Amino acid sequence: MLPLADTVSLIARRLAKGKSPFAADREHIHHLLRVGGLSYGQTVLTLALVSVLFAAVGIAGWLWGVPEPVLFWVFFVLFFVYHFSVKAVWKRLAARGAAQTVFDTF
């Protein structure tokens, strides 16, 4: 779920800004975690753990016989929570100018 949610969310944010959805930028989730102060290793570990958590939810739902429409709506809701949370964090960082400062060091 994480790579799909990050990609779709990023495309939506780019389109909302009037940018090409294929334009390069530094607004992926791993950039957000780096701006938030995590090291490269901590960023990779965080993304891996979140991916494992989402996979575990999907596998558990399948093993427990949760109907696919229910799993779809869980995914759908989690996607929107992800999208609007990441959007809000980027907005706060941009207001503080923190994002550009960190990107200058890459």
C-alpha positions as CSV (number, residue, x, y, z in Angstrom):
1,M,0.0,0.0,0.0
2,L,2.7,2.5,0.9
3,P,4.4,2.8,-2.6
4,L,0.9,3.0,-4.3
5,A,-0.4,5.6,-1.7
6,D,2.7,7.7,-2.0
7,T,2.7,7.7,-5.8
8,V,-1.1,8.5,-6.1
9,S,-0.9,11.1,-3.4
10,L,2.1,12.8,-4.9
11,I,0.4,12.9,-8.4
12,A,-2.7,14.4,-6.8
13,R,-0.6,17.1,-5.0
14,R,1.3,18.0,-8.2
15,L,-1.9,18.3,-10.2
16,A,-3.5,20.5,-7.5
17,K,-0.4,22.8,-7.8
18,G,-0.8,22.9,-11.5
19,K,2.4,20.9,-12.1
20,S,3.0,18.0,-14.4
21,P,2.3,14.7,-12.5
22,F,5.6,13.4,-14.0
23,A,7.7,16.4,-12.9
24,A,10.5,15.5,-10.4
25,D,10.4,16.9,-6.9
26,R,11.3,16.0,-3.4
27,E,7.9,15.4,-1.9
28,H,7.9,11.6,-1.5
29,I,7.4,10.1,1.9
30,H,11.1,9.3,2.3
31,H,12.0,13.0,1.8
32,L,9.4,13.9,4.4
33,L,10.9,11.6,6.9
34,R,14.4,13.0,6.2
35,V,13.2,16.5,6.7
36,G,11.6,15.3,9.9
37,G,15.1,14.5,11.2
38,L,15.4,10.7,10.6
39,S,18.7,9.3,9.3
40,Y,18.8,7.3,6.1
41,G,18.8,4.1,8.0
42,Q,15.9,5.2,10.2
43,T,14.0,6.3,7.2
44,V,14.4,2.9,5.5
45,L,13.5,1.1,8.7
46,T,10.4,3.2,9.2
47,L,9.2,2.6,5.6
48,A,9.9,-1.1,5.9
49,L,8.0,-1.4,9.1
50,V,5.0,0.6,7.8
51,S,4.9,-1.6,4.7
52,V,5.1,-4.8,6.8
53,L,2.2,-3.4,8.9
54,F,0.0,-2.8,5.9
55,A,0.9,-6.2,4.4
56,A,0.0,-7.9,7.8
57,V,-3.4,-6.2,7.8
58,G,-4.1,-7.4,4.3
59,I,-2.9,-10.9,5.0
60,A,-4.8,-11.1,8.3
61,G,-8.0,-9.9,6.5
62,W,-7.6,-12.6,3.9
63,L,-6.9,-15.3,6.4
64,W,-9.8,-14.3,8.6
65,G,-12.1,-14.2,5.5
66,V,-12.8,-10.5,5.6
67,P,-14.8,-9.7,2.4
68,E,-12.7,-8.0,-0.3
69,P,-15.0,-5.0,-0.5
70,V,-14.3,-4.4,3.2
71,L,-10.6,-4.6,2.7
72,F,-10.9,-2.3,-0.3
73,W,-12.7,0.4,1.8
74,V,-10.1,0.0,4.6
75,F,-7.4,0.6,2.0
76,F,-9.4,3.5,0.6
77,V,-9.8,5.2,4.0
78,L,-6.1,4.6,4.9
79,F,-5.1,6.1,1.6
80,F,-7.0,9.3,2.3
81,V,-5.7,9.5,5.9
82,Y,-2.2,9.2,4.4
83,H,-2.8,11.7,1.7
84,F,-4.2,14.5,3.9
85,S,-1.7,13.8,6.7
86,V,1.3,14.1,4.4
87,K,-0.2,17.1,2.7
88,A,-0.7,18.9,6.0
89,V,2.8,18.1,7.2
90,W,4.4,19.4,4.0
91,K,2.3,22.6,4.3
92,R,3.5,23.2,7.9
93,L,7.1,22.5,6.8
94,A,6.8,24.9,3.9
95,A,5.4,27.6,6.1
96,R,8.4,27.3,8.4
97,G,10.9,27.1,5.5
98,A,12.3,23.9,7.1
99,A,11.9,21.8,3.9
100,Q,14.1,24.0,1.7
101,T,16.8,24.2,4.4
102,V,17.1,20.4,4.6
103,F,17.0,20.0,0.8
104,D,19.9,22.4,0.4
105,T,22.1,19.8,2.3
106,F,21.3,16.9,0.0
